[in-house]
Amino acid sequence: MASVEKELGVAFHPDYRKFLLEASDVVLGTLEPTTISPDSGHTYLVPLALDAWKGGVPQGLLPIAEDNGNYYCMNNRGEVVYWSHDGAAEEKWRNLESWIRQVWIRGR
């Protein structure tokens, strides 16, 4: 985990750390959260985050899931925000748990 943080130049929020340790290997529906295992393919956080940041996602947002060129991202306060490639979106969840329940588990 520390090597991925160092490579990206970020510190993971404690909620995201817990998620990575306890649930990042869960497969549920079509929305696939990012993972920190280099052999995880298209969900591997490092290239996904670098591509997102190159595509306009602000550096202060860490992508936790990609959805057709749009991203669900965590900010440094632990909120999850939706970033649309069409421009800023207003969708926000107060924490990772809310996002997991409302978006990842139940769908939008």
Summary of the structure (lengths in Angstrom):
residues: 108
radius of gyration: 12.6
end to end distance: 29.2
largest distance: 33.4
contacts: 278
relative contact order: 0.16
helix: 39%
strand: 24%
